[in-house]
Amino acid sequence: MSTIERQTHSTDESVSVLVSRASQQISELVREEMQLARAEMTQKGKRFGKGGGLFGAAGLLGILAAQALVATCIAALALVLPVWASALIVTAVLAVIAAVTAMAGKKQIVEAGAPVPEQTIDSVKADLAEIKERAHR
């Protein structure tokens, strides 16, 4: 074997060793990155869970506060009216507010239309038509 052949053979071996080492390192790097992502998502999931629980507790306390406010309104009106009349007036006001809110919600749902991404479907259909047209040319 000549000197040039030995150098070429040696260079080929070192390149294959480098490629093998790089492949192994990339594989290890990807595994480590996936482990890091999994740990990060676990931590974020726990925080989202705690945050959701705290929001739920806040909602419950808000409902209790609203009930206390209703009782306060009834008690305040009871200073000038009989208790039954005060309770009836507050109940009627709350019923009217609930009805107005329900109608506004229904209007929003009707305006939203079907729960289908209509614009996206139209866009995809147009794209498919364009592709078919170009394919026939």
N, C-alpha and C positions, 0 to 999 in steps of 0.2 A: 504494500500500500504506500502510495506516495504521500508526501507531506501535505499536499493540497487536499487529497482524498481524506486524510486523517482529520484535517481542520474542518472540512465540510461535514464529515460524519460527526465530529465533536460538536459543531455548531447545530446540526440537526437534532442531536440529543439534547443539547441545552435548551433549544427552542421548545422541544416537546416537553421537557421538564418544566419550563416556565409556563407553558400553556396549561399543563396539568395542574401546576400549583395555583395559577390564576383561577382556573375553574373551581378548584377546591375552596379557595378563599372566597370566591363569589358565592358559592353554595353556602358556606358558613355565615357569610355576611347576611344573606337573605334569611337564613334560619334565625339569626340573632335579631334581625329587624322585625321578623314576624313575632318573635317572643316579646319584644319591646312593645309592638303594637297591641298584642293581646293583653299585656299587663296594663298598658295605658287605657284601653277600652274597658277593662275590668274596673279600674279606678273611676273612670268617668261614669260607668254604669251605676256604681254604688252612689256616686254623688247625685246622679239624676234620680235615683230611687229615693234618696233622702230628701231632695228638693221637692219631688212629687208628693211625698208624705207630708212635708211641711205646708205645701200649697193646699193639700186636702184638709189639714188641721185648720189652716187659716180660713178656708171656705166654711167649715163647720162653725168656727167661732163667729164668722160674719153672719151666718144664718141665726145663731143664737142672739147676736147683738141686734139684728133686725127684729126678732121676736120681742126682745126686751124693749125696743123702741115702740113697737106696736102696743105693748102693755102700758108703756108710759103715756102714749097718746090717749089710750082709753081712760087711764087714771086722771089725766089732765082734763079731759072732757067731762069726766064724772063729777068734777067740782061744780059744774054748772048744769049738768043734765043727769038723769038717772043712769046708773051703770049700764043697764041693758041698752039704752038709747046710744050711749057713747060707743059701746061695742058694735052695735049695728051700723053706726056711721063709719067707723074705722073699717069694718068689714066691707061695706059698700065701696068705699074709696079704694081699698086694696083690690077688690074685684074689678073695678073699672080700669085700674092701672094694669092688672094682669091681662084683661081683654085687649086693651090697646097694644100692649107688648106682644101678645100672641098674634094679632093681626099684622103688626109690623114684621114679625118673624116670618109669617106665612107669605107676605108680599115679597120678602127677600128670597125665599126659597123658590117661589114661582118665577121671579126674575132671573134666578140663577139657571133655570132650565134643567134639562136632564143631566145627571152626573156623569157625563161623557165628555172627553176632551175633543169637542167638535172641531175646533180650529186645527188641532194637530192632525186629526183624521183627514180633514180636507187637504192639509199640506202634504201628508204622506200620499194621498191619492193623486195629487198633482205631480208629485215627484215620480211616482210609479208610471203615470201617463207619459211624462217626459222621457223616462228611461225607455219605455216601450217604443215611443216614437223614434228615438235615436237609434234603437236596436234595429228597427225596420229600414233605416236609411242605408 
